[in-house]
Amino acid sequence: MRMMRTRAVLVPDQGASALSEDYFRSAHHLRAERVTHTLVIEDGEQHALRVPLIVRPIEGTPYRDAISPYGFPGGALSGLREVSKDAVDWTGTELVSIFVRDRVAGPRCFAGGTERNEVFFIDPRLPVEFREMHYRHIRRNLRLGFVSTAREARAVSRADREGFQEAYRQTMVREGASSRYFFSDAYFEELFSSPCAWLATTHAPEGDVASAALCVSSDGMLHYYLGGTADAHLARSPAKNVFGTLADLCSQLGVPLHLGGGIRPGDSLEQFKRSLSNSGSRLHTHELICEPSVYARLSAGRDDTGFFPAYRAPRS
C-alpha cells in the first residue's frame, strides 16, 4: 500500500472512465442506474482507481454527495487497490461524502471496508447439495410438467421477458419493497440487451412463467440479480427449480453463482439462500467523508444507527 497522499477528482463522464466488460461496470448498467460521474484516484505513477458514482444534491443545502450504483461495482483497478482512505486528498471532489459498494469477492477499492450482511454462493468447484426437501419439490414440479430453461437474456422471447417482469413485480408487491426496486421499462431494456445477462425461467404446465431469475456476469462470477415468483404458482415453490437450473448453468460456465443474502440478518430469505449454498462471505462497503466539518454539521442531532451518510438516515 502506497503511503504517499493521492488526490481524488470527480469527472462528469457518466462513468465512462470506469467502464469494463463486467456487468456492474458496463455501459448497460451505468446507463440503467443513471451514473453521472467517475471518481478518479491516481498516485502520480500511472496507477489509478476509477469508481462509477451517482452524484446527488443534498436537499436544502448547497452541497452534494455521491453513491455507487446498485449491485457490486467496486471500481476499475489499474495497479491501484486497497487504497488507504486517509492517504487521499478528497477536497477536489467537492463532495460531502461518498458511499461505495465494493466487489463481492475483491480485490477491494479501499482498505478497511465495513462488513455488511452475509451472502451466499453455489460454487461448482465444491460439492453442490441442496436440502432433500428442495430436491423433493423440484422432482414433484417436474412430474407436474414444470419446465426450466436458461438462456442469454438477449435471446429470450418477448413472452418470457414480460412473464419475468410480472413475476418480479408481484414478488416486490408481496414483500412490500420500496419504490427503489420497481424498475422502469428502460431499466429492464438495458438489462435484457446486455451480453452479460442470463434469464433462468421455470414455466408452469400451462406455459406461463411461474418463476424466473435474471443473472449477470461480473468479476468472475454469475450474480443472481433480480428474480420472482408469480402469485398463482407460489404454493409449488417453482423458484427451487430456477435455482437448480442456475446451479447447472454455473457448473457449465465454470464460475460460482452469487445468491446474495437476506433483507435483514436471519430472515427467511437469508435462511433459504443459506440452504442452497455451499460457501459464503460478507459484503463490504466504504464510507468516505470528504468534508468532515460539513458532514458533522449536517448530521448533528441524528441518532447513530449505522446508516451512511447519517444525514440521509430515515427519520423514525
C-alpha positions as CSV (number, residue, x, y, z in Angstrom):
1,M,0.0,0.0,0.0
2,R,1.4,3.4,-1.0
3,M,1.5,5.9,1.8
4,M,2.0,9.0,-0.3
5,R,-1.0,11.3,-0.4
6,T,-3.0,10.8,-3.6
7,R,-5.6,13.2,-5.0
8,A,-9.2,12.4,-5.9
9,V,-11.0,14.1,-8.7
10,L,-14.6,13.9,-9.9
11,V,-15.1,13.5,-13.7
12,P,-18.6,14.3,-15.1
13,D,-18.5,11.5,-17.8
14,Q,-21.4,9.2,-16.8
15,G,-18.9,6.6,-15.6
16,A,-17.1,6.3,-18.9
17,S,-13.7,6.2,-17.2
18,A,-14.7,3.2,-15.2
19,L,-16.1,1.1,-18.0
20,S,-15.2,-2.6,-18.2
21,E,-16.7,-5.8,-19.7
22,D,-18.0,-6.8,-16.3
23,Y,-21.7,-6.2,-15.9
24,F,-21.6,-3.9,-12.9
25,R,-19.3,-1.5,-14.7
26,S,-20.7,-2.0,-18.1
27,A,-22.4,0.7,-20.2
28,H,-25.7,-1.1,-19.9
29,H,-25.6,-1.0,-16.1
30,L,-24.3,2.5,-15.8
31,R,-27.0,3.8,-18.1
32,A,-29.7,1.9,-16.3
33,E,-28.5,3.3,-13.0
34,R,-28.1,6.8,-14.4
35,V,-24.5,7.1,-13.3
36,T,-23.2,10.7,-13.6
37,H,-19.5,10.7,-12.7
38,T,-16.3,8.7,-12.2
39,L,-14.3,9.1,-9.1
40,V,-10.6,9.0,-10.3
41,I,-7.7,8.5,-7.9
42,E,-4.2,8.5,-9.3
43,D,-0.9,8.1,-7.5
44,G,1.3,10.0,-10.0
45,E,3.0,6.8,-11.2
46,Q,0.4,5.8,-13.8
47,H,-1.6,3.7,-11.3
48,A,-5.3,4.6,-10.9
49,L,-8.6,3.6,-9.3
50,R,-11.8,4.6,-11.1
51,V,-15.2,4.3,-9.4
52,P,-18.5,5.0,-11.1
53,L,-20.8,7.3,-9.0
54,I,-24.2,8.8,-8.9
55,V,-23.8,12.4,-7.6
56,R,-26.8,13.8,-5.8
57,P,-27.8,17.2,-4.4
58,I,-28.3,17.2,-0.6
59,E,-31.8,18.7,-0.3
60,G,-32.0,22.0,1.4
61,T,-28.2,22.7,1.2
62,P,-25.8,23.9,-1.5
63,Y,-23.8,20.6,-1.1
64,R,-23.7,17.3,-3.0
65,D,-22.7,13.7,-2.1
66,A,-22.4,10.5,-4.1
67,I,-23.2,6.8,-4.1
68,S,-22.0,4.0,-6.3
69,P,-24.7,2.3,-8.5
70,Y,-26.7,-0.6,-7.2
71,G,-25.1,-4.0,-7.2
72,F,-21.4,-4.7,-6.6
73,P,-19.4,-2.4,-8.9
74,G,-16.3,-1.6,-6.9
75,G,-14.1,0.2,-9.4
76,A,-11.8,-0.2,-12.3
77,L,-8.4,-1.1,-10.9
78,S,-5.2,-0.1,-12.8
79,G,-2.5,-1.0,-10.4
80,L,-4.1,0.8,-7.5
81,R,-6.2,-1.1,-5.0
82,E,-6.8,-1.3,-1.2
83,V,-6.2,2.4,-1.1
84,S,-6.0,4.0,2.4
85,K,-8.8,6.4,2.7
86,D,-6.6,8.6,5.0
87,A,-4.0,8.8,2.2
88,V,-6.3,10.5,-0.2
89,D,-6.9,14.3,-0.6
90,W,-10.7,14.4,-1.1
91,T,-11.2,18.1,-1.3
92,G,-11.0,18.2,-5.1
93,T,-14.3,16.2,-5.4
94,E,-16.3,19.0,-3.8
95,L,-18.5,16.3,-2.2
96,V,-19.5,15.9,1.4
97,S,-19.4,12.1,1.4
98,I,-19.2,9.1,-0.9
99,F,-20.8,5.6,-0.3
100,V,-19.1,2.8,-2.3
101,R,-20.4,-0.7,-2.8
102,D,-17.4,-2.9,-3.4
103,R,-16.9,-6.2,-5.3
104,V,-18.3,-9.3,-3.7
105,A,-15.0,-11.2,-3.6
106,G,-12.4,-8.5,-4.1
107,P,-10.0,-7.1,-4.8
108,R,-11.2,-4.1,-2.8
109,C,-11.1,-0.5,-3.8
110,F,-10.2,0.8,-0.4
111,A,-8.6,-0.6,2.7
112,G,-10.6,-1.1,5.9
113,G,-14.1,-1.7,4.4
114,T,-17.2,-2.1,6.5
115,E,-18.5,-5.7,6.7
116,R,-22.2,-5.8,5.8
117,N,-24.7,-8.7,5.5
118,E,-23.7,-12.3,4.8
119,V,-24.1,-13.5,1.3
120,F,-24.0,-17.0,-0.2
121,F,-22.6,-18.9,-3.2
122,I,-23.1,-22.0,-5.1
123,D,-19.5,-22.9,-6.1
124,P,-19.3,-25.7,-8.7
125,R,-15.8,-26.4,-7.6
126,L,-17.3,-27.7,-4.3
127,P,-19.9,-30.4,-3.8
128,V,-23.4,-29.0,-4.5
129,E,-26.1,-30.5,-2.3
130,F,-29.5,-28.9,-1.8
131,R,-31.6,-30.0,1.1
132,E,-33.7,-33.1,0.5
133,M,-36.9,-31.1,0.7
134,H,-35.7,-28.9,-2.1
135,Y,-34.9,-31.9,-4.3
136,R,-38.3,-33.3,-3.5
137,H,-40.1,-30.2,-4.5
138,I,-38.1,-29.9,-7.7
139,R,-38.9,-33.5,-8.7
140,R,-42.6,-33.0,-7.9
141,N,-42.7,-29.9,-10.1
142,L,-41.0,-31.9,-12.9
143,R,-43.7,-34.6,-12.6
144,L,-46.4,-32.0,-12.8
145,G,-45.0,-30.6,-16.0
146,F,-43.0,-27.6,-14.9
147,V,-40.1,-27.0,-17.4
148,S,-37.0,-24.9,-16.8
149,T,-34.6,-23.2,-19.2
150,A,-31.6,-20.9,-19.0
151,R,-30.8,-18.6,-21.9
152,E,-28.8,-15.5,-22.7
153,A,-31.2,-12.6,-21.9
154,R,-30.8,-11.1,-25.4
155,A,-32.2,-14.4,-26.9
156,V,-35.4,-14.9,-24.8
157,S,-38.9,-14.4,-26.2
158,R,-41.0,-11.3,-25.5
159,A,-43.4,-13.5,-23.7
160,D,-40.7,-14.8,-21.3
161,R,-39.4,-11.3,-20.7
162,E,-42.9,-10.0,-19.9
163,G,-43.6,-13.0,-17.7
164,F,-40.4,-12.4,-15.8
165,Q,-41.2,-8.8,-15.2
166,E,-44.7,-9.6,-14.0
167,A,-43.4,-12.3,-11.6
168,Y,-40.8,-9.9,-10.3
169,R,-43.3,-7.1,-9.9
170,Q,-45.7,-9.4,-8.0
171,T,-42.9,-10.5,-5.7
172,M,-41.9,-6.9,-4.9
173,V,-45.5,-6.1,-4.0
174,R,-45.8,-9.2,-1.8
175,E,-42.5,-8.2,0.0
176,G,-43.6,-4.6,0.5
177,A,-40.4,-3.4,-1.3
178,S,-39.5,0.2,-1.5
179,S,-40.1,2.2,-4.7
180,R,-36.3,1.8,-5.5
181,Y,-37.0,-1.8,-6.6
182,F,-39.8,-1.1,-9.0
183,F,-37.6,-0.6,-12.0
184,S,-38.7,1.2,-15.2
185,D,-39.1,-0.4,-18.6
186,A,-36.0,1.5,-19.7
187,Y,-34.0,-0.2,-16.9
188,F,-35.2,-3.7,-17.9
189,E,-34.4,-2.8,-21.6
190,E,-30.8,-2.2,-20.6
191,L,-30.6,-5.4,-18.6
192,F,-32.1,-7.6,-21.3
193,S,-29.9,-6.1,-24.0
194,S,-26.7,-6.8,-22.1
195,P,-24.4,-9.6,-23.3
196,C,-23.6,-10.3,-19.7
197,A,-27.2,-11.2,-18.7
198,W,-28.9,-14.6,-18.4
199,L,-32.5,-15.4,-17.7
200,A,-33.5,-18.7,-16.0
201,T,-37.2,-19.4,-16.3
202,T,-39.5,-22.1,-14.9
203,H,-42.7,-22.4,-16.9
204,A,-45.9,-23.8,-15.4
205,P,-47.6,-26.8,-17.2
206,E,-49.9,-24.3,-18.9
207,G,-46.9,-22.5,-20.4
208,D,-46.9,-19.3,-18.4
209,V,-43.9,-18.1,-16.4
210,A,-44.1,-19.5,-12.8
211,S,-40.8,-18.2,-11.6
212,A,-37.7,-16.6,-13.1
213,A,-34.3,-15.1,-12.3
214,L,-32.2,-12.6,-14.2
215,C,-28.5,-13.1,-13.5
216,V,-25.5,-11.1,-14.6
217,S,-21.8,-12.0,-15.2
218,S,-19.3,-9.7,-13.4
219,D,-15.9,-10.1,-11.8
220,G,-15.5,-13.8,-12.4
221,M,-18.9,-15.0,-11.2
222,L,-22.6,-15.1,-12.0
223,H,-24.8,-12.9,-9.8
224,Y,-28.4,-13.6,-9.0
225,Y,-29.6,-10.0,-9.7
226,L,-33.4,-9.9,-9.9
227,G,-36.0,-12.6,-9.5
228,G,-39.5,-13.5,-8.6
229,T,-42.4,-16.0,-8.5
230,A,-45.9,-15.4,-9.8
231,D,-48.6,-15.3,-7.2
232,A,-50.6,-18.0,-8.9
233,H,-47.7,-20.5,-8.5
234,L,-46.2,-19.6,-5.2
235,A,-47.6,-22.7,-3.4
236,R,-45.5,-25.0,-5.7
237,S,-42.2,-23.2,-4.9
238,P,-41.0,-23.1,-8.5
239,A,-38.1,-20.9,-7.6
240,K,-36.4,-24.1,-6.4
241,N,-36.4,-25.3,-10.0
242,V,-35.0,-22.0,-11.1
243,F,-32.1,-22.3,-8.6
244,G,-31.5,-25.9,-9.7
245,T,-31.2,-24.6,-13.3
246,L,-28.9,-21.8,-12.2
247,A,-26.7,-24.3,-10.4
248,D,-26.4,-26.3,-13.6
249,L,-25.6,-23.1,-15.6
250,C,-22.8,-22.0,-13.3
251,S,-21.4,-25.5,-13.5
252,Q,-21.4,-25.3,-17.3
253,L,-19.8,-21.9,-17.2
254,G,-17.3,-22.9,-14.6
255,V,-18.0,-19.9,-12.3
256,P,-19.6,-19.5,-8.9
257,L,-23.2,-18.3,-8.5
258,H,-23.6,-15.5,-6.1
259,L,-27.0,-15.8,-4.5
260,G,-26.9,-12.6,-2.4
261,G,-28.3,-12.6,1.1
262,G,-31.5,-11.7,3.0
263,I,-33.1,-8.3,3.5
264,R,-32.4,-8.5,7.3
265,P,-30.0,-10.8,9.1
266,G,-31.6,-14.1,9.9
267,D,-34.8,-13.5,7.9
268,S,-36.5,-16.3,5.9
269,L,-34.8,-15.2,2.6
270,E,-31.4,-15.5,4.2
271,Q,-32.2,-18.9,5.5
272,F,-33.5,-20.1,2.1
273,K,-30.3,-18.9,0.3
274,R,-28.1,-20.5,3.0
275,S,-29.9,-23.8,2.4
276,L,-29.0,-23.7,-1.3
277,S,-25.4,-22.6,-0.9
278,N,-22.1,-24.4,-0.3
279,S,-20.0,-21.3,0.6
280,G,-20.4,-17.8,2.0
281,S,-18.8,-14.4,2.5
282,R,-19.8,-10.9,3.6
283,L,-20.3,-7.7,1.5
284,H,-18.0,-4.8,2.0
285,T,-18.8,-1.1,1.7
286,H,-16.7,2.1,2.1
287,E,-18.0,5.2,3.8
288,L,-15.8,8.1,2.7
289,I,-16.2,11.5,4.4
290,C,-14.7,14.1,2.1
291,E,-15.7,17.3,4.1
292,P,-15.7,16.3,7.8
293,S,-16.8,19.6,9.2
294,V,-19.8,19.9,6.8
295,Y,-20.6,16.2,7.4
296,A,-20.7,16.8,11.1
297,R,-22.9,19.9,10.8
298,L,-25.4,18.1,8.5
299,S,-25.5,15.1,10.8
300,A,-25.9,17.0,14.1
301,G,-28.8,15.7,16.2
302,R,-29.1,12.4,14.3
303,D,-29.0,9.1,16.2
304,D,-26.1,6.9,15.2
305,T,-28.0,4.0,13.6
306,G,-25.1,2.9,11.3
307,F,-26.8,4.4,8.2
308,F,-24.5,6.3,5.9
309,P,-24.5,9.1,5.4
310,A,-26.0,9.8,8.7
311,Y,-27.7,13.0,7.5
312,R,-29.7,10.9,5.0
313,A,-30.9,8.3,7.6
314,P,-34.7,7.9,7.6
315,R,-36.3,9.7,10.5
316,S,-38.3,7.4,12.8
